[in-house]
Amino acid sequence: MSIQKLSAIVASRIRTLRNSRGWSQTRLASQINIHPTYISRIESCQKLPTLNIVASIADAFGVKYYELFVDSSEVVTSDYRRKKIINIVKESAPSKVKFYSALVDALYKEFQKTKE
């Protein structure tokens, strides 16, 4: 993958995540203590952020850092979503897994009712 393609993917993911939260570039910049112009340059593919900035942006959005490197078209696939759910469960404490299991059971039962 070329640097230009990687830069475009990162720019698109950051812009998409920022807009989905209703954040301005200024707000994101203030969340991670950088200048808003730097966010603008990242989103316009003029700058490729450092790994420290990528980690800070991911933390600000509450996502894993590697999700900023995944093309938006992949993020919406059911396979990607399935893997993300599996990773969340794998990384969770046993008490959280119990909660997730109960939640999935309840959602599944509700879905089954609507199918009938």
N, C-alpha and C positions, 0 to 999 in steps of 0.2 A: 504494500500500500504506500502511495506517495505521501509526502509531507503535506502537500496541498489538499489531498483527499482527507487526511486525518484532521487537518485544520478546519476544513469545511464541516466535518462530522461534529467535532467539538463545538464549533461556533453554533451550529444548528441546535444541538442538544442543550447548550446553555441558554440560548434564546428561547427555545421551546419551554424549558423548565421555568425560566424567569417569567415569561408571559403567562404561563399556566397558573402562576401564583399571583399575577397582577403586580409584579415588582417592576420598578424602573431600573435602569442600569445604575442609577445613583444609589438606590436602596441596596442592590446586590453588592455594589462596591463598598458601601458603608458596613455591610454585614461582615465583610472579610478584610476590611481596613486597607483597601487600595483605592486608587484614583478612578473615578467613573470613566475617564478617557481610556483606561486600560481595558475595561470591560467592552467598551465600544470597539476598540481595536481587535479584541479577541473575536467578537461577534461578526466583525467585517472581514475576518481572516487576514488581518494585517499583522497579528501577533499570535503565536502559539504559546499558551500559558505554560509556566513552569509546573512541575509536578506538585510543588507546594501550593500553588494557586489552584490547581485542579482539585487537590484534596480539600482546600478551604471552600471552594465553590460547592463541591459535593456535600460537605458537612452542612453548609448553609441551606442547601436544598433537602437535606436528609436522605440522600441517596448514596450508594456505593460509588467510589471514585471511577470504577471501570464503566459505570453506566454512562459517563460522559463521552466514552469512546465508542459507543454502540450507535450505529446508524438508526435514525428515527423510524425507518421502515421496518427494522427488525424488532424494535421495542413493542410494537403493536401485535406481533404474532403470538398465537396461542402457545407455541413452543417456548418462546422467550419468557412469557408470563408463567408458564408451568415451571420452568427452571428457576425463575426468581422465587416463586412460592416455596419450592423445595429447598433452595438455599436459605431462605428466611427460617424455615423450620429446622434445618440442620444446625444453624448458628444460634438457635434459641435455647434458653434454659428449659429444663423439664417442665417447670410450672407454666411457662409460656406455651409449650407444645400442647399441654393439656387444654389450655384455653383455646388455642387454635383448632384443636380437634373438635371441641364442643361447638365452636363457631361454624366450622365446616359442616358438621352434622346438622345443625339447625338450618343453615342455608340450603343444604341438600334436601332436607325434608320440606322446606318451604317451596323449593323449586319443583319437587315432585307433586305437591298439591296443585301448583299452577298448571302443570302438564295435564292433569286429569280433567 
